[in-house]
Amino acid sequence: MTLSSMVVSRDWPEVSVLECILGGLKISVDVEPEPERARTKLAKTKVDALIVDCDLEGATHFLHGLESVANTVPLVIIGSPRGQAKMKDSDATFIFKKPISVEQAVHTLSAARNLIVDGRLRYHRQTLDLPVRIASAKNKQMEATLLNLSQGGVAVRLEQPASVTGKVRVEFSLPGCDNSFKLNGEVVWGRQKDTGIRFSALPNDARRELHLWLAQRYLTH
């Protein structure tokens, strides 16, 4: 999986360093030396991270003019201490100084990448076709098919239309995991044979294992 970034700068030696580091992190780079052109691009195209040289003429106006950085978070500010002082009220997620320290930049941009991936995983649903067992509060056992899985819950397809409501227990195994999952949840929607279940009070070890499994699948596609 390749993420995307935009670097707004015309400090070419520093841009070259950023391109090298971002490439190593599997983040593509679109370099835009003109803030107004960058603004136009951002209005049309979503990127995963925005990196702005605060020493660039027009950078302050560019950032203040962005209606929202929600589509370009995390926002990384680079520049001299004097330039950064003008950005103290910005919504920057990360800040580092020029000249760029490769070690610092790798650390900062790696953290930015992790933030992006974590944000995506929060909403990512992994499509599956696996057996799952549902136990209702009345201890009624039902066999079903696991349709998709996220950090927050599952969608399952019952063998026949049934009314499942309230709290349930979900049991399933995932490829590559040594242990099976036995998780508590609550039904949040139902359509004919399909039912959505939201997890509740996940144990820390199950949460960690589920997160790692989803991340591995997500990052290899």
Secondary structure, DSSP 8 states (H G I E B T S, - for coil): --EEEEEE---HHHHHHHHHHHHHTTEEEEEES-HHHHHHHHHH---SEEEEETTSTTHHHHHHH-S--TTT-SEEEEE-HHHHHTTTTS--SEEEESS--HHHHHHHHHHHHHHHHHHHHHH--EEEEEEEEEEETT--EEEEEEEEE-SSEEEEEESS-----SEEEEEE--TT-SS-EEEEEEEEEEETTEEEEEE-S--HHHHHHHHHHHHHHHHT-
